[in-house]
């Protein structure tokens, strides 16, 4: 009869340290995402960037044409709308950043 021995070693302190770092990094995510969103906001007069705020964990664009810019460059029955500076809008690049950042934080 054969015996099987399995040795399981892990360091709880190392796991705790990694978990704390992950929580810290995830806690910084709203500020990082806000910066990406703001960096992707077109500049003509500066109004859109100036009126984009981080409120808690929410990014808020408080200007009348926010949804037009966020749709990216697109055609309507009245012609092209949006901005050439943000052809994909602001939300799409920000969501991609969040996805990539979370994957990096959790080690995928």
N, C-alpha and C positions, 0 to 999 in steps of 0.2 A: 504494500500500500504506500502511495506517495503522499508526502505532506506538502502543503503549500503555505508559505509564509509571505505575508504582505506587510511591508513596513510603510506606514503613512506618517510622513513628517510635514508639518506646516508651521508657520510662524504667525500666531495670532496678532502679534504686534505689527508685523509687516502688512497684514490684511487690514488692520485698523488704520494704519497710516495711509494706505492706498484709498480706503473708503473715505477718510477725512479729506484727502486731496480731491477726490472725485466730487464730493459735496461742495467743496470750495469752488472748483472749476465750474460746476453746474450752476452754482449761485451767481457767478459772474456772467453767465450766459445772456441774461436780459440786457445788460450794459453793452456787451460785445455785439449782440444782434442789433441793438439800437444804433450803434456806430456804423454797422454795415448798411442798415436801412438808410441812415442819414447820408452816408457816403454815396449811395446809389440814387439819392434824390437830386433831380436836375437843378442846376443853378441858372436862372435868368436874372431875376432881381434879388434872389436870396430869400424871398418870402417863404417858399415851401420848406426850405431847411430850417429857417428861423422858427417856423410854427410847427415843426415836428418835435414832439416831446416824448420822454419816457415817463409814464405815470405808473408807478409800481412795476408790474411786469408787462405793461401794455405800451406799445408804440402807437402814438396818436398823432395823426396829421390833421391839424385844425385849420384847414383852408378849403375853400369851396371846390377847387379843382383837383383835390387829392386823388379821387377815384380815377380821373382821366389820366393823370400821370402814372398811377399804379397799374393801369391796364397796359402800359408800355406803348410803343409806337404802333398804331393800328389805323385802319381805314374805316371811315364811317360814310354815310350817304352825303355828308358835307365835306368829305375829303379826309386827309390825314390828320390824326389827333395824337396827343401825347408828345413826348419829347425824344429827339434823337439822342440825347444824353443818357436816357434810361430806356433803351428799346425793349427791355424785359420788365419794366416797371421797377418797383422797389421790393415788393413782397416776395416775388419769386427768387431773386438772388439771396434775400435774407433767409428764406426757408432752406435754401440749399446750404448756406453757411451753417445754419443751426444743425441740420442733419450731419454735415461733415464734422462739425465740432463735437457733437454728442458722440459720434462714432469714435472720434479720436480720444475723448475723455474716458469712455468705457472700454477702450482697447480693442475695438473691432477693426 
